[in-house]
Amino acid sequence: MTALEKTALEKGITANGTGYGGKSWNILGQVYFPKAVTDSTFAFETNSEPGQFVPVHIHPTQDEFILVQEGTLDLKLDGQWVKAHAGDLVRMPRGIPHGYFNKSDKPCRALFWVSPMQKLEALFNQLHNLTDPAEVVRISAQHEVDFLPPEANE
């Protein structure tokens, strides 16, 4: 199935610790598993070890949500620091700067989803196994994910 054919949601279960179609991505050391992939929504699981993070960025064309499943995430959400614990749902409307950080001493697992998918699956495919953060930022900008300057993470 190509990206252009992902208009219908396929019924079924994506098992815990696996990705849809057996796929996973390693993006700067964090493991991501796609859970559901359609034009209207894109869901993925993240597994963040202590100290891992995704810097503050903006999705200008997507709403994003995080359901924390295990652990705690510190988030910089529209310039304010907040904490999300297991069971909490984080809502991030399009255009709102946000980043997430595992500042705890335990792993954190969360389900993310964006609506609509736009170019996010294609972005994750291109970021898989890259090790240069500057290249990640450059490629992300081509896929409608705009990272803010480093001081936005303070």
DRENVEX-727719 format. One record per residue: x, y, z of N, C-alpha, C in turn. Coordinates in pm, whole numbers, padded with zeros to 5 digits, always signed. Layout:
residues N
XYZXYZXYZ;...
END
This chain:
residues 154
+00086-00119+00000+00000+00000+00000+00090+00124+00000;+00067+00214-00089+00146+00336-00096+00080+00444-00012;+00151+00553+00010+00097+00664+00089-00032+00717+00027;-00042+00713-00104-00161+00765-00171-00283+00675-00150;-00262+00549-00111-00371+00454-00096-00416+00438+00049;-00370+00519+00139-00398+00501+00282-00520+00582+00326;-00625+00578+00248-00743+00657+00281-00837+00585+00376;-00834+00452+00380-00924+00377+00467-00846+00315+00582;-00905+00318+00698-00845+00254+00816-00869+00104+00806;-00763+00028+00819-00774-00118+00815-00808-00169+00954;-00907-00258+00963-00944-00315+01093-00833-00407+01142;-00828-00427+01273-00732-00520+01329-00664-00465+01452;-00562-00535+01495-00487-00502+01617-00340-00491+01582;-00278-00386+01630-00132-00375+01625-00084-00407+01766;-00020-00520+01784+00015-00571+01916+00113-00480+01989;+00106-00485+02120+00197-00413+02207+00342-00445+02170;+00425-00343+02161+00566-00361+02131+00597-00393+01987;+00498-00375+01899+00520-00398+01757+00466-00280+01678;+00505-00273+01552+00455-00170+01463+00366-00228+01356;+00278-00146+01305+00188-00182+01195+00272-00235+01079;+00238-00354+01030+00314-00413+00920+00455-00454+00960;+00482-00467+01092+00614-00506+01140+00718-00396+01135;+00675-00274+01109+00767-00161+01091+00802-00096+01225;+00922-00043+01233+00964+00043+01344+01069+00139+01291;+01089+00247+01365+01190+00346+01328+01279+00373+01449;+01406+00397+01423+01500+00447+01524+01531+00590+01482;+01482+00684+01563+01505+00825+01532+01586+00885+01646;+01713+00908+01618+01808+00962+01715+01805+00884+01847;+01798+00751+01835+01805+00664+01953+01672+00628+02014;+01564+00693+01974+01432+00657+02026+01364+00563+01928;+01294+00463+01983+01225+00365+01900+01079+00408+01885;+01033+00411+01761+00895+00448+01729+00832+00329+01657;+00706+00298+01693+00630+00193+01627+00503+00255+01569;+00482+00249+01436+00354+00296+01383+00244+00201+01428;+00131+00256+01469+00018+00176+01517-00099+00179+01421;-00125+00293+01356-00232+00306+01257-00188+00413+01158;-00209+00386+01029-00161+00477+00925-00272+00496+00821;-00328+00617+00818-00423+00656+00714-00400+00803+00683;-00463+00850+00577-00451+00993+00545-00508+01080+00657;-00612+01031+00725-00680+01113+00824-00611+01112+00961;-00534+01009+00991-00468+01001+01120-00344+00913+01112;-00250+00941+01198-00126+00864+01204-00094+00846+01352;-00095+00720+01399-00070+00691+01540+00061+00613+01552;+00141+00648+01653+00267+00579+01673+00301+00576+01821;+00370+00470+01862+00416+00454+01999+00561+00498+02007;+00594+00568+02115+00734+00604+02139+00780+00537+02268;+00907+00510+02272+00972+00455+02391+01093+00542+02419;+01084+00622+02523+01189+00720+02554+01261+00678+02681;+01389+00660+02669+01472+00629+02786+01500+00760+02861;+01540+00750+02988+01575+00870+03063+01675+00956+02985;+01646+01086+02978+01733+01180+02909+01700+01200+02762;+01618+01115+02703+01582+01133+02563+01473+01239+02550;+01468+01303+02433+01371+01410+02411+01355+01438+02262;+01249+01512+02232+01230+01570+02100+01217+01720+02123;+01308+01801+02067+01309+01945+02093+01179+02013+02048;+01162+02135+02096+01043+02213+02065+01032+02234+01914;+00912+02207+01864+00884+02217+01721+00736+02251+01701;+00701+02277+01577+00563+02313+01542+00519+02227+01424;+00395+02179+01432+00328+02116+01318+00226+02219+01268;+00254+02290+01160+00161+02394+01115+00032+02339+01054;+00031+02210+01017-00086+02156+00946-00149+02036+01016;-00111+02009+01142-00162+01891+01212-00191+01921+01357;-00298+01861+01408-00320+01854+01552-00249+01728+01601;-00194+01735+01723-00121+01621+01777-00168+01593+01919;-00166+01464+01955-00208+01419+02087-00104+01321+02139;-00090+01317+02273-00004+01218+02338-00084+01156+02452;-00093+01023+02453-00148+00951+02567-00030+00881+02634;+00007+00929+02752+00119+00870+02824+00071+00735+02879;+00144+00630+02847+00106+00496+02891+00184+00450+03013;+00312+00482+03017+00398+00448+03130+00496+00561+03152;+00522+00594+03278+00621+00696+03309+00564+00836+03307;+00655+00931+03296+00620+01074+03299+00697+01146+03190;+00628+01237+03122+00693+01323+03024+00686+01467+03073;+00797+01538+03062+00798+01683+03078+00778+01740+02940;+00686+01835+02928+00658+01896+02798+00675+02045+02806;+00731+02101+02701+00730+02246+02683+00616+02270+02585;+00508+02325+02635+00384+02339+02558+00349+02486+02550;+00365+02543+02432+00337+02684+02408+00410+02774+02508;+00540+02740+02531+00626+02821+02617+00620+02790+02765;+00533+02697+02806+00517+02663+02948+00558+02518+02972;+00626+02493+03085+00660+02356+03123+00542+02293+03194;+00506+02171+03153+00400+02091+03217+00448+01947+03224;+00384+01867+03312+00416+01725+03326+00294+01644+03288;+00316+01536+03214+00209+01442+03181+00250+01305+03237;+00158+01246+03312+00181+01117+03378+00101+01008+03308;+00130+00882+03343+00058+00769+03285-00092+00793+03295;-00160+00777+03184-00304+00798+03175-00344+00937+03130;-00252+01033+03132-00283+01170+03090-00284+01181+02938;-00371+01267+02887-00377+01297+02745-00333+01442+02724;-00235+01461+02637-00184+01594+02602-00245+01632+02467;-00302+01751+02459-00361+01802+02335-00275+01918+02284;-00232+01908+02158-00145+02008+02099-00202+02051+01964;-00280+02160+01964-00338+02206+01837-00228+02248+01738;-00261+02239+01611-00164+02279+01507-00117+02422+01533;+00011+02443+01505+00069+02575+01520+00120+02607+01660;+00097+02519+01758+00141+02543+01897+00279+02480+01915;+00380+02557+01957+00513+02499+01981+00508+02398+02095;+00574+02284+02074+00577+02181+02178+00700+02093+02159;+00745+02037+02270+00854+01940+02270+00834+01852+02391;+00887+01730+02386+00873+01642+02502+01010+01588+02544;+01021+01566+02675+01150+01534+02737+01126+01430+02846;+01206+01325+02848+01201+01230+02959+01309+01272+03057;+01271+01353+03154+01365+01402+03254+01368+01313+03378;+01294+01202+03374+01287+01111+03489+01401+01010+03482;+01405+00922+03580+01506+00817+03582+01448+00683+03535;+01329+00686+03473+01263+00566+03425+01221+00584+03279;+01211+00474+03205+01162+00484+03067+01019+00537+03062;+00982+00593+02950+00846+00642+02928+00796+00586+02796;+00673+00539+02797+00610+00488+02676+00483+00568+02654;+00461+00611+02531+00344+00695+02502+00291+00664+02362;+00161+00685+02347+00097+00675+02216+00074+00817+02166;+00128+00846+02050+00111+00976+01984+00019+00955+01865;-00057+01056+01830-00125+01055+01702-00143+01196+01653;-00140+01208+01521-00157+01336+01455-00272+01323+01356;-00337+01435+01331-00447+01438+01236-00444+01571+01162;-00443+01567+01030-00426+01450+00943-00280+01406+00938;-00253+01295+00870-00117+01241+00866-00021+01336+00796;-00066+01398+00686+00021+01484+00603+00146+01407+00562;+00266+01459+00594+00391+01400+00549+00467+01328+00660;+00399+01299+00772+00472+01249+00889+00528+01108+00868;+00452+01017+00808+00507+00883+00785+00629+00891+00692;+00619+00969+00587+00732+00986+00496+00852+01045+00570;+00828+01138+00661+00936+01195+00741+01004+01088+00824;+00925+01009+00897+00984+00905+00982+01064+00805+00898;+01015+00771+00780+01090+00681+00692+01226+00740+00657;+01232+00871+00634+01359+00935+00598+01451+00955+00719;+01394+00970+00838+01475+00994+00957+01531+00865+01017;+01475+00751+00981+01516+00622+01038+01668+00604+01027;+01730+00583+01142+01874+00556+01156+01965+00673+01124;+01911+00794+01104+01999+00911+01092+02060+00942+01228;+02181+00993+01227+02249+01024+01354+02285+01171+01368;+02265+01250+01263+02302+01391+01264+02179+01477+01294;+02171+01538+01415+02053+01619+01449+02027+01733+01351;+02131+01794+01295+02111+01903+01199+02041+01852+01073;+02074+01732+01031+02010+01672+00914+01863+01639+00946;+01837+01593+01068+01699+01566+01110+01616+01694+01103;+01670+01804+01150+01600+01933+01146+01574+01976+01002;+01674+01962+00916+01661+02002+00776+01553+01920+00705;+01558+01790+00720+01460+01702+00654+01321+01725+00712;+01312+01747+00841+01182+01772+00905+01114+01894+00847;+01190+01999+00823+01133+02122+00766+01072+02097+00629;+01124+02002+00556+01069+01967+00424+00940+01887+00436;+00908+01843+00559+00790+01759+00584+00692+01824+00682;+00692+01957+00685+00596+02034+00766+00611+02012+00916;+00735+01995+00963+00768+01992+01106+00884+02090+01123;+00857+02200+01192+00955+02309+01202+01010+02318+01344;+01141+02288+01359+01205+02296+01490+01241+02440+01522;+01222+02479+01648+01257+02611+01695+01404+02614+01735;+01462+02732+01753+01602+02740+01797+01620+02672+01934;+01742+02626+01964+01768+02552+02087+01721+02622+02216;+01724+02756+02217+01683+02826+02341+01535+02804+02372;+01456+02758+02276+01313+02729+02301+01297+02611+02396;+01401+02530+02413+01395+02412+02499+01430+02442+02643;+01464+02567+02673+01506+02602+02810+01387+02633+02898;
END
